[in-house]
Amino acid sequence: MNGCADQMLDMELLLPSGEPVTLPTLLSYRSHDPLAVRIVFHTDGDGQVLWAFARDLLAQGLRRPSGQGDVQVWPGAVGAVGHEEVLNLALSSREGTAWLRAPLHGVAEWLERTYRLVPAGRETDGHDLDAELSRLLPGTA
């Protein structure tokens, strides 16, 4: 059974000056690709920027700093006294690095929906990994 969990939310892109700019964002999960989450940032006009990375990385980042290289995720707080819990996301590419913040509670609720579709540890159930690798890497059989 294929299922999906999509959630629109506003993230903040932090400019080099530290000023936040609201960025409409789609969090997307598909049970037919159970190890990955996708984040689609809607930019000015009809532009979109897509990032895909491990669901486990996002889940770990809700609790502690996680990731290295292109994707890093960590919890934090903002506000005068740190009242609002946020999820920080640093995305790096050849073009540069973007630092974004999302409401931690909203991301956690969406992530919980993905685990109802495909529970943790069950991502590869029903998949023949050897066959998939053989298909992707001809001559390895």
N, CA, C and O atoms as CSV, one atom per row, in Angstrom:
chain,resi,resn,atom,element,x,y,z
A,1,MET,N,N,0.835,-1.185,0.000
A,1,MET,CA,C,0.000,0.000,0.000
A,1,MET,C,C,0.875,1.242,0.000
A,1,MET,O,O,1.782,1.364,0.824
A,2,ASN,N,N,0.615,2.149,-0.901
A,2,ASN,CA,C,1.353,3.397,-0.957
A,2,ASN,C,C,0.586,4.464,-0.216
A,2,ASN,O,O,-0.620,4.626,-0.403
A,3,GLY,N,N,1.290,5.185,0.621
A,3,GLY,CA,C,0.688,6.271,1.363
A,3,GLY,C,C,1.592,7.483,1.303
A,3,GLY,O,O,2.771,7.389,0.964
A,4,CYS,N,N,1.016,8.617,1.636
A,4,CYS,CA,C,1.814,9.833,1.646
A,4,CYS,C,C,1.422,10.696,2.834
A,4,CYS,O,O,0.309,10.619,3.354
A,5,ALA,N,N,2.371,11.515,3.241
A,5,ALA,CA,C,2.140,12.497,4.297
A,5,ALA,C,C,2.760,13.798,3.820
A,5,ALA,O,O,3.982,13.908,3.721
A,6,ASP,N,N,1.932,14.774,3.526
A,6,ASP,CA,C,2.402,16.089,3.099
A,6,ASP,C,C,1.940,17.129,4.103
A,6,ASP,O,O,0.856,17.017,4.677
A,7,GLN,N,N,2.762,18.130,4.308
A,7,GLN,CA,C,2.415,19.193,5.252
A,7,GLN,C,C,3.036,20.494,4.772
A,7,GLN,O,O,4.250,20.574,4.579
A,8,MET,N,N,2.216,21.505,4.580
A,8,MET,CA,C,2.727,22.849,4.288
A,8,MET,C,C,2.991,23.555,5.607
A,8,MET,O,O,2.193,23.466,6.541
A,9,LEU,N,N,4.098,24.247,5.677
A,9,LEU,CA,C,4.372,25.109,6.820
A,9,LEU,C,C,5.325,26.202,6.386
A,9,LEU,O,O,6.011,26.083,5.371
A,10,ASP,N,N,5.356,27.254,7.158
A,10,ASP,CA,C,6.275,28.348,6.872
A,10,ASP,C,C,7.570,28.120,7.621
A,10,ASP,O,O,7.576,27.926,8.837
A,11,MET,N,N,8.668,28.145,6.881
A,11,MET,CA,C,9.989,28.110,7.485
A,11,MET,C,C,10.563,29.512,7.367
A,11,MET,O,O,10.068,30.338,6.600
A,12,GLU,N,N,11.598,29.765,8.125
A,12,GLU,CA,C,12.308,31.026,8.022
A,12,GLU,C,C,13.686,30.774,7.432
A,12,GLU,O,O,14.446,29.944,7.932
A,13,LEU,N,N,13.999,31.494,6.374
A,13,LEU,CA,C,15.346,31.508,5.819
A,13,LEU,C,C,16.063,32.661,6.491
A,13,LEU,O,O,15.601,33.801,6.431
A,14,LEU,N,N,17.191,32.378,7.133
A,14,LEU,CA,C,17.928,33.424,7.827
A,14,LEU,C,C,18.966,34.013,6.881
A,14,LEU,O,O,19.872,33.320,6.417
A,15,LEU,N,N,18.818,35.291,6.610
A,15,LEU,CA,C,19.756,35.992,5.748
A,15,LEU,C,C,21.089,36.164,6.475
A,15,LEU,O,O,21.138,36.026,7.697
A,16,PRO,N,N,22.169,36.462,5.754
A,16,PRO,CA,C,23.465,36.669,6.424
A,16,PRO,C,C,23.410,37.712,7.539
A,16,PRO,O,O,24.185,37.645,8.493
A,17,SER,N,N,22.489,38.679,7.419
A,17,SER,CA,C,22.336,39.698,8.459
A,17,SER,C,C,21.636,39.149,9.701
A,17,SER,O,O,21.591,39.813,10.737
A,18,GLY,N,N,21.090,37.933,9.597
A,18,GLY,CA,C,20.326,37.350,10.697
A,18,GLY,C,C,18.837,37.598,10.586
A,18,GLY,O,O,18.050,37.041,11.351
A,19,GLU,N,N,18.445,38.439,9.629
A,19,GLU,CA,C,17.027,38.741,9.434
A,19,GLU,C,C,16.318,37.537,8.829
A,19,GLU,O,O,16.790,36.981,7.838
A,20,PRO,N,N,15.174,37.117,9.417
A,20,PRO,CA,C,14.435,35.979,8.862
A,20,PRO,C,C,13.492,36.404,7.735
A,20,PRO,O,O,12.871,37.465,7.791
A,21,VAL,N,N,13.401,35.552,6.712
A,21,VAL,CA,C,12.474,35.741,5.607
A,21,VAL,C,C,11.593,34.502,5.547
A,21,VAL,O,O,12.105,33.383,5.503
A,22,THR,N,N,10.278,34.686,5.546
A,22,THR,CA,C,9.345,33.561,5.508
A,22,THR,C,C,9.422,32.865,4.161
A,22,THR,O,O,9.435,33.501,3.108
A,23,LEU,N,N,9.474,31.526,4.224
A,23,LEU,CA,C,9.596,30.705,3.025
A,23,LEU,C,C,8.561,29.585,3.104
A,23,LEU,O,O,8.726,28.660,3.900
A,24,PRO,N,N,7.486,29.645,2.290
A,24,PRO,CA,C,6.505,28.556,2.283
A,24,PRO,C,C,7.197,27.240,1.893
A,24,PRO,O,O,7.961,27.185,0.929
A,25,THR,N,N,6.913,26.197,2.660
A,25,THR,CA,C,7.650,24.941,2.509
A,25,THR,C,C,6.691,23.760,2.571
A,25,THR,O,O,5.755,23.742,3.369
A,26,LEU,N,N,6.943,22.773,1.711
A,26,LEU,CA,C,6.182,21.526,1.734
A,26,LEU,C,C,7.074,20.422,2.285
A,26,LEU,O,O,8.146,20.155,1.742
A,27,LEU,N,N,6.633,19.781,3.359
A,27,LEU,CA,C,7.275,18.577,3.870
A,27,LEU,C,C,6.556,17.409,3.212
A,27,LEU,O,O,5.327,17.345,3.246
A,28,SER,N,N,7.303,16.482,2.613
A,28,SER,CA,C,6.686,15.421,1.830
A,28,SER,C,C,7.329,14.068,2.136
A,28,SER,O,O,8.549,13.949,2.243
A,29,TYR,N,N,6.473,13.052,2.275
A,29,TYR,CA,C,6.936,11.687,2.539
A,29,TYR,C,C,6.084,10.733,1.720
A,29,TYR,O,O,4.867,10.896,1.633
A,30,ARG,N,N,6.725,9.738,1.121
A,30,ARG,CA,C,6.034,8.717,0.345
A,30,ARG,C,C,6.449,7.352,0.860
A,30,ARG,O,O,7.641,7.070,0.982
A,31,SER,N,N,5.477,6.502,1.163
A,31,SER,CA,C,5.793,5.183,1.722
A,31,SER,C,C,6.518,4.294,0.718
A,31,SER,O,O,7.191,3.350,1.133
A,32,HIS,N,N,6.411,4.553,-0.587
A,32,HIS,CA,C,7.151,3.747,-1.561
A,32,HIS,C,C,8.650,4.094,-1.567
A,32,HIS,O,O,9.446,3.371,-2.167
A,33,ASP,N,N,9.035,5.179,-0.911
A,33,ASP,CA,C,10.437,5.573,-0.733
A,33,ASP,C,C,10.627,5.834,0.763
A,33,ASP,O,O,10.826,6.976,1.176
A,34,PRO,N,N,10.565,4.770,1.576
A,34,PRO,CA,C,10.383,4.921,3.018
A,34,PRO,C,C,11.563,5.487,3.800
A,34,PRO,O,O,11.386,5.886,4.951
A,35,LEU,N,N,12.737,5.534,3.229
A,35,LEU,CA,C,13.895,6.025,3.969
A,35,LEU,C,C,14.089,7.529,3.844
A,35,LEU,O,O,14.866,8.111,4.599
A,36,ALA,N,N,13.400,8.166,2.909
A,36,ALA,CA,C,13.656,9.568,2.590
A,36,ALA,C,C,12.490,10.482,2.927
A,36,ALA,O,O,11.325,10.087,2.883
A,37,VAL,N,N,12.839,11.706,3.262
A,37,VAL,CA,C,11.876,12.801,3.348
A,37,VAL,C,C,12.290,13.838,2.314
A,37,VAL,O,O,13.460,13.932,1.942
A,38,ARG,N,N,11.328,14.604,1.862
A,38,ARG,CA,C,11.599,15.655,0.898
A,38,ARG,C,C,11.066,16.969,1.441
A,38,ARG,O,O,10.001,17.030,2.055
A,39,ILE,N,N,11.828,18.003,1.198
A,39,ILE,CA,C,11.411,19.346,1.586
A,39,ILE,C,C,11.466,20.201,0.330
A,39,ILE,O,O,12.511,20.319,-0.311
A,40,VAL,N,N,10.337,20.792,-0.011
A,40,VAL,CA,C,10.246,21.633,-1.196
A,40,VAL,C,C,10.041,23.071,-0.727
A,40,VAL,O,O,9.028,23.399,-0.109
A,41,PHE,N,N,11.013,23.916,-1.030
A,41,PHE,CA,C,10.934,25.336,-0.689
A,41,PHE,C,C,10.345,26.080,-1.874
A,41,PHE,O,O,10.834,25.962,-2.997
A,42,HIS,N,N,9.297,26.844,-1.620
A,42,HIS,CA,C,8.646,27.621,-2.672
A,42,HIS,C,C,9.250,29.019,-2.653
A,42,HIS,O,O,9.084,29.770,-1.692
A,43,THR,N,N,9.958,29.355,-3.735
A,43,THR,CA,C,10.636,30.640,-3.814
A,43,THR,C,C,9.776,31.628,-4.590
A,43,THR,O,O,8.670,31.299,-5.017
A,44,ASP,N,N,10.284,32.819,-4.765
A,44,ASP,CA,C,9.537,33.849,-5.494
A,44,ASP,C,C,9.062,33.329,-6.845
A,44,ASP,O,O,9.756,32.552,-7.500
A,45,GLY,N,N,7.896,33.756,-7.247
A,45,GLY,CA,C,7.329,33.296,-8.514
A,45,GLY,C,C,6.916,31.848,-8.402
A,45,GLY,O,O,6.320,31.438,-7.406
A,46,ASP,N,N,7.233,31.072,-9.423
A,46,ASP,CA,C,6.883,29.655,-9.435
A,46,ASP,C,C,8.074,28.763,-9.097
A,46,ASP,O,O,8.015,27.551,-9.306
A,47,GLY,N,N,9.141,29.341,-8.583
A,47,GLY,CA,C,10.342,28.571,-8.305
A,47,GLY,C,C,10.192,27.627,-7.129
A,47,GLY,O,O,9.485,27.911,-6.163
A,48,GLN,N,N,10.878,26.495,-7.235
A,48,GLN,CA,C,10.899,25.509,-6.159
A,48,GLN,C,C,12.313,24.955,-6.035
A,48,GLN,O,O,13.021,24.775,-7.025
A,49,VAL,N,N,12.700,24.694,-4.799
A,49,VAL,CA,C,13.975,24.050,-4.524
A,49,VAL,C,C,13.674,22.806,-3.703
A,49,VAL,O,O,13.028,22.886,-2.659
A,50,LEU,N,N,14.148,21.645,-4.179
A,50,LEU,CA,C,13.867,20.363,-3.531
A,50,LEU,C,C,15.122,19.827,-2.855
A,50,LEU,O,O,16.201,19.815,-3.448
A,51,TRP,N,N,14.971,19.388,-1.616
A,51,TRP,CA,C,16.027,18.669,-0.900
A,51,TRP,C,C,15.435,17.360,-0.416
A,51,TRP,O,O,14.316,17.337,0.098
A,52,ALA,N,N,16.165,16.280,-0.572
A,52,ALA,CA,C,15.763,14.963,-0.064
A,52,ALA,C,C,16.902,14.436,0.792
A,52,ALA,O,O,18.073,14.544,0.428
A,53,PHE,N,N,16.542,13.865,1.934
A,53,PHE,CA,C,17.544,13.282,2.812
A,53,PHE,C,C,16.874,12.271,3.728
A,53,PHE,O,O,15.657,12.093,3.671
A,54,ALA,N,N,17.650,11.612,4.566
A,54,ALA,CA,C,17.167,10.501,5.383
A,54,ALA,C,C,16.159,10.951,6.435
A,54,ALA,O,O,16.363,11.941,7.137
A,55,ARG,N,N,15.072,10.201,6.525
A,55,ARG,CA,C,14.064,10.474,7.549
A,55,ARG,C,C,14.665,10.341,8.935
A,55,ARG,O,O,14.337,11.123,9.827
A,56,ASP,N,N,15.547,9.357,9.133
A,56,ASP,CA,C,16.188,9.173,10.444
A,56,ASP,C,C,17.009,10.391,10.853
A,56,ASP,O,O,17.045,10.744,12.032
A,57,LEU,N,N,17.661,11.030,9.899
A,57,LEU,CA,C,18.435,12.235,10.198
A,57,LEU,C,C,17.526,13.332,10.737
A,57,LEU,O,O,17.863,13.995,11.718
A,58,LEU,N,N,16.386,13.521,10.105
A,58,LEU,CA,C,15.436,14.535,10.561
A,58,LEU,C,C,14.920,14.182,11.952
A,58,LEU,O,O,14.824,15.057,12.813
A,59,ALA,N,N,14.588,12.924,12.183
A,59,ALA,CA,C,14.076,12.493,13.486
A,59,ALA,C,C,15.116,12.717,14.584
A,59,ALA,O,O,14.777,13.194,15.667
A,60,GLN,N,N,16.366,12.379,14.318
A,60,GLN,CA,C,17.426,12.601,15.314
A,60,GLN,C,C,17.622,14.086,15.588
A,60,GLN,O,O,17.870,14.488,16.725
A,61,GLY,N,N,17.511,14.900,14.540
A,61,GLY,CA,C,17.703,16.337,14.677
A,61,GLY,C,C,16.656,17.027,15.532
A,61,GLY,O,O,16.880,18.149,15.988
A,62,LEU,N,N,15.518,16.384,15.760
A,62,LEU,CA,C,14.508,16.949,16.663
A,62,LEU,C,C,15.001,16.939,18.111
A,62,LEU,O,O,14.544,17.736,18.931
A,63,ARG,N,N,15.946,16.025,18.427
A,63,ARG,CA,C,16.398,15.844,19.802
A,63,ARG,C,C,17.821,16.321,20.057
A,63,ARG,O,O,18.151,16.755,21.161
A,64,ARG,N,N,18.673,16.236,19.016
A,64,ARG,CA,C,20.089,16.578,19.215
A,64,ARG,C,C,20.695,16.936,17.855
A,64,ARG,O,O,20.129,16.592,16.817
A,65,PRO,N,N,21.835,17.622,17.854
A,65,PRO,CA,C,22.484,17.934,16.585
A,65,PRO,C,C,22.786,16.653,15.814
A,65,PRO,O,O,23.322,15.694,16.369
A,66,SER,N,N,22.437,16.646,14.529
A,66,SER,CA,C,22.600,15.470,13.687
A,66,SER,C,C,23.030,15.895,12.295
A,66,SER,O,O,22.778,17.015,11.852
A,67,GLY,N,N,23.686,14.967,11.624
A,67,GLY,CA,C,24.089,15.194,10.252
A,67,GLY,C,C,25.483,15.770,10.154
A,67,GLY,O,O,26.061,16.274,11.117
A,68,GLN,N,N,25.984,15.671,8.958
A,68,GLN,CA,C,27.276,16.261,8.640
A,68,GLN,C,C,27.290,16.532,7.151
A,68,GLN,O,O,26.485,15.964,6.412
A,69,GLY,N,N,28.166,17.366,6.710
A,69,GLY,CA,C,28.217,17.648,5.283
A,69,GLY,C,C,27.066,18.507,4.812
A,69,GLY,O,O,26.836,19.597,5.335
A,70,ASP,N,N,26.333,18.006,3.811
A,70,ASP,CA,C,25.310,18.811,3.127
A,70,ASP,C,C,24.077,19.122,3.964
A,70,ASP,O,O,23.435,20.150,3.749
A,71,VAL,N,N,23.734,18.254,4.913
A,71,VAL,CA,C,22.515,18.439,5.710
A,71,VAL,C,C,22.856,18.309,7.193
A,71,VAL,O,O,23.379,17.287,7.638
A,72,GLN,N,N,22.551,19.363,7.946
A,72,GLN,CA,C,22.718,19.333,9.394
A,72,GLN,C,C,21.431,19.840,10.031
A,72,GLN,O,O,20.841,20.814,9.564
A,73,VAL,N,N,21.000,19.176,11.098
A,73,VAL,CA,C,19.722,19.471,11.744
A,73,VAL,C,C,19.941,19.496,13.247
A,73,VAL,O,O,20.640,18.637,13.784
A,74,TRP,N,N,19.341,20.489,13.947
A,74,TRP,CA,C,19.460,20.545,15.395
A,74,TRP,C,C,18.309,21.355,15.992
A,74,TRP,O,O,17.792,22.277,15.363
A,75,PRO,N,N,17.914,20.992,17.226
A,75,PRO,CA,C,16.839,21.739,17.891
A,75,PRO,C,C,17.393,23.019,18.499
A,75,PRO,O,O,18.591,23.139,18.753
A,76,GLY,N,N,16.498,23.969,18.725
A,76,GLY,CA,C,16.895,25.225,19.351
A,76,GLY,C,C,15.672,25.974,19.825
A,76,GLY,O,O,14.558,25.451,19.822
A,77,ALA,N,N,15.901,27.205,20.230
A,77,ALA,CA,C,14.812,28.061,20.704
A,77,ALA,C,C,15.081,29.479,20.235
A,77,ALA,O,O,16.232,29.896,20.105
A,78,VAL,N,N,14.010,30.214,19.982
A,78,VAL,CA,C,14.116,31.623,19.599
A,78,VAL,C,C,13.154,32.420,20.442
A,78,VAL,O,O,12.324,31.862,21.160
A,79,GLY,N,N,13.270,33.725,20.349
A,79,GLY,CA,C,12.391,34.598,21.110
A,79,GLY,C,C,13.167,35.279,22.217
A,79,GLY,O,O,14.315,34.934,22.497
A,80,ALA,N,N,12.526,36.245,22.839
A,80,ALA,CA,C,13.186,37.044,23.860
A,80,ALA,C,C,13.731,36.185,24.999
A,80,ALA,O,O,14.801,36.470,25.535
A,81,VAL,N,N,13.008,35.149,25.365
A,81,VAL,CA,C,13.449,34.283,26.454
A,81,VAL,C,C,13.544,32.829,25.970
A,81,VAL,O,O,13.549,31.900,26.778
A,82,GLY,N,N,13.617,32.645,24.673
A,82,GLY,CA,C,13.736,31.302,24.121
A,82,GLY,C,C,12.489,30.462,24.290
A,82,GLY,O,O,12.581,29.267,24.571
A,83,HIS,N,N,11.316,31.072,24.123
A,83,HIS,CA,C,10.059,30.357,24.333
A,83,HIS,C,C,9.647,29.471,23.161
A,83,HIS,O,O,8.993,28.448,23.362
A,84,GLU,N,N,10.014,29.846,21.966
A,84,GLU,CA,C,9.559,29.086,20.801
A,84,GLU,C,C,10.610,28.063,20.400
A,84,GLU,O,O,11.734,28.419,20.044
A,85,GLU,N,N,10.235,26.783,20.460
A,85,GLU,CA,C,11.151,25.733,20.033
A,85,GLU,C,C,11.158,25.659,18.513
A,85,GLU,O,O,10.108,25.669,17.870
A,86,VAL,N,N,12.361,25.583,17.951
A,86,VAL,CA,C,12.503,25.523,16.508
A,86,VAL,C,C,13.424,24.373,16.130
A,86,VAL,O,O,14.208,23.879,16.941
A,87,LEU,N,N,13.304,23.968,14.882
A,87,LEU,CA,C,14.226,23.017,14.293
A,87,LEU,C,C,15.084,23.801,13.320
A,87,LEU,O,O,14.572,24.424,12.390
A,88,ASN,N,N,16.384,23.769,13.534
A,88,ASN,CA,C,17.335,24.428,12.648
A,88,ASN,C,C,17.762,23.448,11.573
A,88,ASN,O,O,17.924,22.255,11.831
A,89,LEU,N,N,17.941,23.954,10.384
A,89,LEU,CA,C,18.319,23.133,9.245
A,89,LEU,C,C,19.360,23.914,8.442
A,89,LEU,O,O,19.083,25.008,7.950
A,90,ALA,N,N,20.557,23.342,8.315
A,90,ALA,CA,C,21.594,23.949,7.480
A,90,ALA,C,C,21.792,23.067,6.257
A,90,ALA,O,O,22.119,21.886,6.376
A,91,LEU,N,N,21.593,23.649,5.086
A,91,LEU,CA,C,21.726,22.929,3.820
A,91,LEU,C,C,22.870,23.552,3.034
A,91,LEU,O,O,22.891,24.762,2.807
A,92,SER,N,N,23.816,22.722,2.623
A,92,SER,CA,C,24.989,23.215,1.899
A,92,SER,C,C,25.064,22.588,0.515
A,92,SER,O,O,24.776,21.405,0.329
A,93,SER,N,N,25.459,23.410,-0.450
A,93,SER,CA,C,25.696,22.945,-1.814
A,93,SER,C,C,26.860,23.755,-2.374
A,93,SER,O,O,27.435,24.593,-1.679
A,94,ARG,N,N,27.198,23.502,-3.622
A,94,ARG,CA,C,28.269,24.281,-4.262
A,94,ARG,C,C,27.934,25.764,-4.309
A,94,ARG,O,O,28.829,26.609,-4.324
A,95,GLU,N,N,26.642,26.077,-4.331
A,95,GLU,CA,C,26.210,27.474,-4.420
A,95,GLU,C,C,26.284,28.201,-3.086
A,95,GLU,O,O,26.240,29.431,-3.058
A,96,GLY,N,N,26.394,27.474,-1.983
A,96,GLY,CA,C,26.458,28.110,-0.668
A,96,GLY,C,C,25.688,27.321,0.368
A,96,GLY,O,O,25.312,26.168,0.153
A,97,THR,N,N,25.465,27.968,1.495
A,97,THR,CA,C,24.771,27.339,2.612
A,97,THR,C,C,23.555,28.170,2.984
A,97,THR,O,O,23.614,29.399,3.012
A,98,ALA,N,N,22.458,27.493,3.269
A,98,ALA,CA,C,21.241,28.159,3.734
A,98,ALA,C,C,20.941,27.675,5.146
A,98,ALA,O,O,21.006,26.480,5.433
A,99,TRP,N,N,20.609,28.622,6.024
A,99,TRP,CA,C,20.214,28.280,7.388
A,99,TRP,C,C,18.734,28.593,7.496
A,99,TRP,O,O,18.295,29.717,7.251
A,100,LEU,N,N,17.975,27.568,7.870
A,100,LEU,CA,C,16.526,27.708,7.962
A,100,LEU,C,C,16.052,27.295,9.349
A,100,LEU,O,O,16.713,26.526,10.047
A,101,ARG,N,N,14.896,27.822,9.733
A,101,ARG,CA,C,14.251,27.419,10.983
A,101,ARG,C,C,12.805,27.065,10.700
A,101,ARG,O,O,12.138,27.695,9.879
A,102,ALA,N,N,12.330,26.031,11.405
A,102,ALA,CA,C,10.934,25.599,11.285
A,102,ALA,C,C,10.373,25.410,12.691
A,102,ALA,O,O,11.132,25.162,13.628
A,103,PRO,N,N,9.061,25.522,12.852
A,103,PRO,CA,C,8.470,25.226,14.160
A,103,PRO,C,C,8.683,23.748,14.491
A,103,PRO,O,O,8.203,22.869,13.775
A,104,LEU,N,N,9.397,23.488,15.567
A,104,LEU,CA,C,9.748,22.117,15.926
A,104,LEU,C,C,8.506,21.257,16.103
A,104,LEU,O,O,8.469,20.118,15.636
A,105,HIS,N,N,7.497,21.787,16.767
A,105,HIS,CA,C,6.276,21.017,17.020
A,105,HIS,C,C,5.602,20.606,15.705
A,105,HIS,O,O,5.140,19.472,15.583
A,106,GLY,N,N,5.538,21.513,14.721
A,106,GLY,CA,C,4.906,21.201,13.443
A,106,GLY,C,C,5.649,20.107,12.690
A,106,GLY,O,O,5.026,19.223,12.100
A,107,VAL,N,N,6.980,20.162,12.707
A,107,VAL,CA,C,7.776,19.136,12.028
A,107,VAL,C,C,7.612,17.801,12.758
A,107,VAL,O,O,7.478,16.758,12.119
A,108,ALA,N,N,7.623,17.830,14.089
A,108,ALA,CA,C,7.490,16.591,14.873
A,108,ALA,C,C,6.140,15.922,14.619
A,108,ALA,O,O,6.077,14.698,14.497
A,109,GLU,N,N,5.068,16.695,14.539
A,109,GLU,CA,C,3.744,16.125,14.261
A,109,GLU,C,C,3.708,15.487,12.882
A,109,GLU,O,O,3.185,14.385,12.721
A,110,TRP,N,N,4.261,16.175,11.881
A,110,TRP,CA,C,4.300,15.622,10.530
A,110,TRP,C,C,5.141,14.349,10.504
A,110,TRP,O,O,4.744,13.359,9.890
A,111,LEU,N,N,6.293,14.366,11.163
A,111,LEU,CA,C,7.167,13.192,11.174
A,111,LEU,C,C,6.463,12.005,11.822
A,111,LEU,O,O,6.628,10.870,11.376
A,112,GLU,N,N,5.692,12.253,12.853
A,112,GLU,CA,C,4.926,11.176,13.490
A,112,GLU,C,C,3.945,10.551,12.499
A,112,GLU,O,O,3.741,9.337,12.516
A,113,ARG,N,N,3.347,11.355,11.650
A,113,ARG,CA,C,2.451,10.821,10.613
A,113,ARG,C,C,3.207,9.901,9.663
A,113,ARG,O,O,2.659,8.895,9.213
A,114,THR,N,N,4.454,10.230,9.352
A,114,THR,CA,C,5.230,9.362,8.458
A,114,THR,C,C,5.508,8.019,9.110
A,114,THR,O,O,5.532,6.992,8.433
A,115,TYR,N,N,5.720,8.020,10.433
A,115,TYR,CA,C,5.988,6.761,11.134
A,115,TYR,C,C,4.726,5.915,11.296
A,115,TYR,O,O,4.819,4.703,11.491
A,116,ARG,N,N,3.564,6.529,11.219
A,116,ARG,CA,C,2.336,5.732,11.193
A,116,ARG,C,C,2.186,5.035,9.850
A,116,ARG,O,O,1.619,3.944,9.781
A,117,LEU,N,N,2.685,5.649,8.781
A,117,LEU,CA,C,2.653,5.016,7.463
A,117,LEU,C,C,3.666,3.880,7.372
A,117,LEU,O,O,3.342,2.785,6.911
A,118,VAL,N,N,4.891,4.145,7.812
A,118,VAL,CA,C,5.966,3.146,7.787
A,118,VAL,C,C,6.712,3.264,9.113
A,118,VAL,O,O,7.489,4.201,9.298
A,119,PRO,N,N,6.490,2.337,10.034
A,119,PRO,CA,C,7.145,2.408,11.341
A,119,PRO,C,C,8.669,2.324,11.232
A,119,PRO,O,O,9.206,1.736,10.293
A,120,ALA,N,N,9.345,2.917,12.198
A,120,ALA,CA,C,10.804,2.842,12.269
A,120,ALA,C,C,11.231,1.384,12.308
A,120,ALA,O,O,10.636,0.572,13.016
A,121,GLY,N,N,12.265,1.059,11.543
A,121,GLY,CA,C,12.759,-0.305,11.484
A,121,GLY,C,C,12.052,-1.184,10.466
A,121,GLY,O,O,12.487,-2.307,10.211
A,122,ARG,N,N,10.974,-0.693,9.885
A,122,ARG,CA,C,10.206,-1.481,8.905
A,122,ARG,C,C,10.359,-0.935,7.491
A,122,ARG,O,O,9.656,-1.369,6.578
A,123,GLU,N,N,11.266,0.006,7.306
A,123,GLU,CA,C,11.405,0.673,6.019
A,123,GLU,C,C,11.745,-0.280,4.874
A,123,GLU,O,O,11.344,-0.040,3.735
A,124,THR,N,N,12.471,-1.347,5.157
A,124,THR,CA,C,12.884,-2.246,4.068
A,124,THR,C,C,12.037,-3.511,3.992
A,124,THR,O,O,12.319,-4.390,3.177
A,125,ASP,N,N,11.015,-3.617,4.817
A,125,ASP,CA,C,10.110,-4.773,4.721
A,125,ASP,C,C,9.475,-4.798,3.330
A,125,ASP,O,O,9.017,-3.774,2.824
A,126,GLY,N,N,9.458,-5.976,2.730
A,126,GLY,CA,C,8.829,-6.112,1.423
A,126,GLY,C,C,9.705,-5.665,0.271
A,126,GLY,O,O,9.263,-5.669,-0.878
A,127,HIS,N,N,10.942,-5.278,0.557
A,127,HIS,CA,C,11.874,-4.872,-0.494
A,127,HIS,C,C,12.994,-5.897,-0.576
A,127,HIS,O,O,13.567,-6.284,0.442
A,128,ASP,N,N,13.299,-6.326,-1.772
A,128,ASP,CA,C,14.423,-7.226,-1.991
A,128,ASP,C,C,15.646,-6.356,-2.293
A,128,ASP,O,O,15.885,-5.973,-3.438
A,129,LEU,N,N,16.412,-6.054,-1.246
A,129,LEU,CA,C,17.541,-5.152,-1.400
A,129,LEU,C,C,18.597,-5.697,-2.352
A,129,LEU,O,O,19.202,-4.934,-3.105
A,130,ASP,N,N,18.827,-7.015,-2.329
A,130,ASP,CA,C,19.806,-7.600,-3.253
A,130,ASP,C,C,19.382,-7.384,-4.701
A,130,ASP,O,O,20.207,-7.040,-5.548
A,131,ALA,N,N,18.100,-7.585,-4.986
A,131,ALA,CA,C,17.605,-7.380,-6.351
A,131,ALA,C,C,17.718,-5.915,-6.755
A,131,ALA,O,O,18.080,-5.606,-7.890
A,132,GLU,N,N,17.411,-5.022,-5.833
A,132,GLU,CA,C,17.515,-3.591,-6.132
A,132,GLU,C,C,18.956,-3.200,-6.411
A,132,GLU,O,O,19.223,-2.458,-7.356
A,133,LEU,N,N,19.888,-3.689,-5.600
A,133,LEU,CA,C,21.301,-3.383,-5.826
A,133,LEU,C,C,21.780,-3.957,-7.156
A,133,LEU,O,O,22.531,-3.302,-7.878
A,134,SER,N,N,21.357,-5.155,-7.479
A,134,SER,CA,C,21.739,-5.773,-8.751
A,134,SER,C,C,21.209,-4.967,-9.927
A,134,SER,O,O,21.880,-4.829,-10.949
A,135,ARG,N,N,20.014,-4.443,-9.778
A,135,ARG,CA,C,19.420,-3.616,-10.837
A,135,ARG,C,C,20.199,-2.307,-10.994
A,135,ARG,O,O,20.421,-1.838,-12.110
A,136,LEU,N,N,20.609,-1.728,-9.869
A,136,LEU,CA,C,21.321,-0.457,-9.911
A,136,LEU,C,C,22.781,-0.603,-10.293
A,136,LEU,O,O,23.366,0.293,-10.900
A,137,LEU,N,N,23.366,-1.737,-9.935
A,137,LEU,CA,C,24.796,-1.978,-10.173
A,137,LEU,C,C,24.970,-3.214,-11.047
A,137,LEU,O,O,25.310,-4.280,-10.534
A,138,PRO,N,N,24.747,-3.099,-12.346
A,138,PRO,CA,C,24.850,-4.260,-13.245
A,138,PRO,C,C,26.234,-4.915,-13.118
A,138,PRO,O,O,27.246,-4.242,-12.922
A,139,GLY,N,N,26.239,-6.228,-13.234
A,139,GLY,CA,C,27.500,-6.976,-13.175
A,139,GLY,C,C,27.935,-7.327,-11.779
A,139,GLY,O,O,29.037,-7.845,-11.594
A,140,THR,N,N,27.092,-7.058,-10.770
A,140,THR,CA,C,27.467,-7.373,-9.397
A,140,THR,C,C,26.852,-8.679,-8.928
A,140,THR,O,O,27.127,-9.122,-7.813
A,141,ALA,N,N,26.031,-9.302,-9.750
A,141,ALA,CA,C,25.355,-10.528,-9.329
A,141,ALA,C,C,26.289,-11.719,-9.363
A,141,ALA,O,O,25.880,-12.833,-9.038
